[in-house]
């Protein structure tokens, strides 16, 4: 047997608070463009470092990085 309707209500409120907190955190992460840009640049840097061992792959990675930078700059306008 449960503690009654009040206990059920308190559990539901707590679940709703948790869901709302998760949603706010997800939205904040999406809105943090600076952090997203840094993460993208770090990933590109890793790919370029790996590609440096293979010249054709390095050229392709440099092209992707240049294109990504161009898109980023255009979106800033």
Secondary structure, DSSP 8 states (H G I E B T S, - for coil): --S-HHHHHHHHHHHHHHHHHHHHHHHHHHH-HHHHHHHHHHHHHHHHHHHTTSHHHHHHHHHHHHHHHHHHHHHH-
